[in-house]
Amino acid sequence: MSGTVERRRPRTAQQFVLEELRRSITTGELRPGDPIRQDTLAARLDVSRVPLREALKTLEADGLVVHHVHRGYYVAELSLADLEEIYRIRRLLETEAVRAALRRMPDGLIDALERSQADVERAAGAGDVTAMAEANRRFHFALVEASGMPRLVRLIATLWDATDAYRALYYAQDPHREAAVHEHRAVISAVTEADEAAAVRWLDEHRDHAVAALREVLGPE
């Protein structure tokens, strides 16, 4: 992690550090297995060790970092089997959420999807992995939050958080970004037509493509 941070700071130092660490993990600046050098990071972000430790504890609870006794914090590594399990669970939970969302069809859902998709396509065209990952998350959570089932949404969010470090590996390549744009568009069409089966089918295909891409990147274990 290099360079000077010039972003406007959030309300607290802990929030600032948390956002910077999440950004570094999501973009692939910090990759799975990388050590998090607290002294260097505290100096670069111009914060004390206290908010840094609190931010790391939050990320550890989210499954993004792990702590090894006498060694410190590292970006969490997931095996291919771990990733496949997470995506399989997501499939089960998100299918339930999407079916509920389409039955409720709250006002503004399609507009929210279109707004997020515009951001996805803009970031995809620019090759901006960070912006695309953020917009992609807004797209999917606009849909699952429309289920009106907050406990289910929290479970899904936990699974998403656990794989943030790997999302950069997927979106780093043009064909994967293009596939995501196409699949999102198909999902919007299905939602617009209130076609529950088609929405679920396209989302299944969307996740399957992500898993296939990660298999290529991670290789055989």
C-alpha positions as CSV (number, residue, x, y, z in Angstrom):
1,M,0.0,0.0,0.0
2,S,1.8,3.1,-1.2
3,G,1.0,6.8,-1.9
4,T,-0.6,9.5,0.1
5,V,-4.3,9.3,1.0
6,E,-6.1,12.5,0.1
7,R,-9.8,11.4,0.5
8,R,-12.1,13.3,2.7
9,R,-12.1,11.5,6.0
10,P,-15.3,10.0,7.4
11,R,-16.6,11.0,10.9
12,T,-14.1,9.0,12.9
13,A,-10.6,7.7,12.5
14,Q,-11.8,4.2,12.9
15,Q,-14.2,4.6,10.0
16,F,-11.5,6.2,7.9
17,V,-9.1,3.3,8.5
18,L,-11.8,0.7,8.0
19,E,-12.8,2.2,4.6
20,E,-9.1,2.4,3.5
21,L,-8.5,-1.3,4.5
22,R,-11.7,-2.4,2.7
23,R,-10.7,-0.5,-0.4
24,S,-7.2,-2.0,-0.4
25,I,-8.6,-5.5,-0.1
26,T,-11.4,-5.0,-2.6
27,T,-9.1,-3.6,-5.3
28,G,-6.5,-6.3,-4.8
29,E,-3.9,-3.8,-3.5
30,L,-3.8,-6.1,-0.5
31,R,-4.2,-9.7,-1.8
32,P,-5.3,-12.8,0.1
33,G,-2.4,-14.0,2.4
34,D,-0.7,-10.6,2.5
35,P,0.5,-9.3,5.9
36,I,-1.0,-6.1,7.2
37,R,1.9,-4.1,8.6
38,Q,0.4,-2.0,11.3
39,D,3.2,0.5,11.9
40,T,3.6,1.3,8.2
41,L,-0.2,1.6,7.7
42,A,-0.7,3.8,10.8
43,A,2.1,6.1,9.5
44,R,0.7,6.3,6.0
45,L,-2.9,7.0,7.2
46,D,-1.6,9.3,9.9
47,V,-3.6,7.6,12.7
48,S,-2.7,6.0,16.0
49,R,-2.7,2.2,16.5
50,V,-6.0,2.4,18.5
51,P,-8.4,3.0,15.5
52,L,-6.3,0.7,13.4
53,R,-6.7,-2.2,15.9
54,E,-10.4,-1.5,16.1
55,A,-10.8,-1.5,12.4
56,L,-8.8,-4.8,12.1
57,K,-11.1,-6.4,14.7
58,T,-14.1,-5.4,12.7
59,L,-12.6,-6.9,9.5
60,E,-11.7,-10.0,11.4
61,A,-15.3,-10.4,12.5
62,D,-16.3,-10.0,8.9
63,G,-13.9,-12.7,7.8
64,L,-11.7,-10.4,5.7
65,V,-8.6,-10.6,7.9
66,V,-7.2,-13.2,10.3
67,H,-4.9,-12.8,13.3
68,H,-2.0,-15.2,13.9
69,V,-0.5,-15.2,17.4
70,H,3.0,-13.7,17.3
71,R,2.7,-12.9,13.6
72,G,-0.1,-10.3,13.4
73,Y,-2.9,-9.7,10.9
74,Y,-3.1,-11.1,7.4
75,V,-5.7,-10.7,4.6
76,A,-7.8,-13.9,4.9
77,E,-7.2,-16.6,2.4
78,L,-10.0,-18.9,1.2
79,S,-9.5,-22.2,-0.5
80,L,-11.4,-22.9,-3.7
81,A,-13.6,-25.3,-1.7
82,D,-14.3,-22.4,0.7
83,L,-15.3,-20.1,-2.1
84,E,-17.5,-22.8,-3.7
85,E,-19.3,-23.4,-0.4
86,I,-19.9,-19.7,0.1
87,Y,-21.3,-19.3,-3.4
88,R,-23.5,-22.3,-2.9
89,I,-24.9,-20.9,0.3
90,R,-25.4,-17.6,-1.4
91,R,-27.4,-19.3,-4.1
92,L,-29.8,-20.7,-1.6
93,L,-30.3,-17.5,0.4
94,E,-30.3,-15.1,-2.6
95,T,-32.9,-17.2,-4.4
96,E,-35.2,-16.9,-1.5
97,A,-34.6,-13.2,-1.2
98,V,-35.1,-12.6,-5.0
99,R,-38.3,-14.6,-5.0
100,A,-39.7,-12.5,-2.1
101,A,-38.5,-9.3,-3.7
102,L,-40.4,-10.0,-7.0
103,R,-43.5,-10.9,-5.1
104,R,-43.4,-7.7,-3.2
105,M,-42.1,-5.5,-6.1
106,P,-41.6,-2.4,-4.0
107,D,-41.8,1.0,-5.6
108,G,-38.5,2.2,-6.9
109,L,-36.9,-1.2,-7.2
110,I,-36.3,-1.1,-11.0
111,D,-35.1,2.5,-10.8
112,A,-32.6,1.5,-8.1
113,L,-31.3,-1.4,-10.2
114,E,-31.0,0.8,-13.3
115,R,-29.0,3.5,-11.4
116,S,-26.6,0.9,-9.9
117,Q,-26.3,-0.7,-13.3
118,A,-25.3,2.6,-14.9
119,D,-22.5,2.9,-12.4
120,V,-21.5,-0.8,-13.1
121,E,-21.3,-0.1,-16.8
122,R,-19.4,3.1,-16.4
123,A,-16.8,1.5,-14.1
124,A,-16.6,-1.6,-16.3
125,G,-15.8,0.5,-19.3
126,A,-13.1,2.4,-17.4
127,G,-11.6,-0.7,-15.9
128,D,-12.2,0.7,-12.4
129,V,-12.3,-2.4,-10.3
130,T,-13.0,-0.6,-7.1
131,A,-16.0,1.4,-8.5
132,M,-17.3,-1.7,-10.2
133,A,-17.2,-3.8,-7.1
134,E,-19.0,-1.1,-5.1
135,A,-21.7,-0.6,-7.8
136,N,-22.1,-4.3,-8.2
137,R,-22.8,-4.6,-4.5
138,R,-25.4,-1.8,-4.7
139,F,-27.1,-3.6,-7.6
140,H,-27.4,-6.9,-5.9
141,F,-28.4,-5.5,-2.5
142,A,-31.1,-3.3,-4.1
143,L,-32.6,-6.6,-5.1
144,V,-32.2,-8.6,-2.0
145,E,-33.2,-5.8,0.3
146,A,-36.4,-5.5,-1.6
147,S,-37.3,-8.9,-0.1
148,G,-38.2,-7.0,3.1
149,M,-36.4,-9.7,5.1
150,P,-33.6,-7.9,7.1
151,R,-32.2,-11.0,8.8
152,L,-31.8,-12.7,5.5
153,V,-30.1,-9.7,4.0
154,R,-27.6,-9.6,6.9
155,L,-26.7,-13.3,6.4
156,I,-26.2,-12.6,2.7
157,A,-24.0,-9.5,3.5
158,T,-21.8,-11.6,5.7
159,L,-21.2,-14.0,2.9
160,W,-20.4,-11.2,0.5
161,D,-18.0,-9.6,3.0
162,A,-16.0,-12.9,3.3
163,T,-15.2,-12.9,-0.4
164,D,-14.3,-9.2,-1.0
165,A,-10.6,-10.0,-1.3
166,Y,-11.4,-12.3,-4.3
167,R,-13.8,-10.0,-6.2
168,A,-10.8,-7.9,-7.5
169,L,-9.4,-11.1,-9.0
170,Y,-12.6,-11.6,-11.0
171,Y,-13.2,-8.0,-12.2
172,A,-9.6,-7.5,-13.2
173,Q,-10.2,-9.0,-16.6
174,D,-12.2,-7.4,-19.4
175,P,-14.3,-10.6,-20.3
176,H,-15.5,-11.0,-16.8
177,R,-16.6,-7.4,-16.5
178,E,-18.4,-7.7,-19.8
179,A,-20.2,-10.9,-18.7
180,A,-21.3,-9.2,-15.5
181,V,-22.8,-6.3,-17.4
182,H,-24.7,-8.6,-19.7
183,E,-26.0,-10.7,-16.8
184,H,-27.1,-7.7,-14.9
185,R,-29.0,-6.4,-17.9
186,A,-30.8,-9.8,-18.2
187,V,-31.7,-9.7,-14.5
188,I,-33.2,-6.2,-14.9
189,S,-35.3,-7.4,-17.8
190,A,-36.5,-10.4,-15.8
191,V,-37.4,-8.2,-12.8
192,T,-39.2,-5.7,-15.1
193,E,-41.3,-8.5,-16.4
194,A,-41.8,-10.0,-12.9
195,D,-40.4,-13.2,-14.3
196,E,-39.2,-14.9,-11.1
197,A,-37.8,-18.0,-12.8
198,A,-35.7,-16.0,-15.3
199,A,-34.4,-13.7,-12.5
200,V,-33.2,-16.6,-10.5
201,R,-31.8,-18.4,-13.5
202,W,-29.7,-15.4,-14.6
203,L,-28.4,-14.8,-11.0
204,D,-27.4,-18.4,-10.8
205,E,-25.5,-18.1,-14.1
206,H,-23.9,-14.9,-12.8
207,R,-22.6,-16.6,-9.7
208,D,-21.5,-19.7,-11.7
209,H,-19.4,-17.5,-13.9
210,A,-17.7,-15.9,-10.9
211,V,-16.9,-19.3,-9.5
212,A,-15.6,-20.5,-12.8
213,A,-13.3,-17.5,-13.1
214,L,-12.0,-18.0,-9.6
215,R,-11.2,-21.6,-10.4
216,E,-9.1,-20.4,-13.3
217,V,-7.3,-17.8,-11.2
218,L,-6.6,-20.0,-8.2
219,G,-5.9,-23.2,-10.2
220,P,-5.9,-26.7,-8.8
221,E,-5.3,-27.0,-5.0
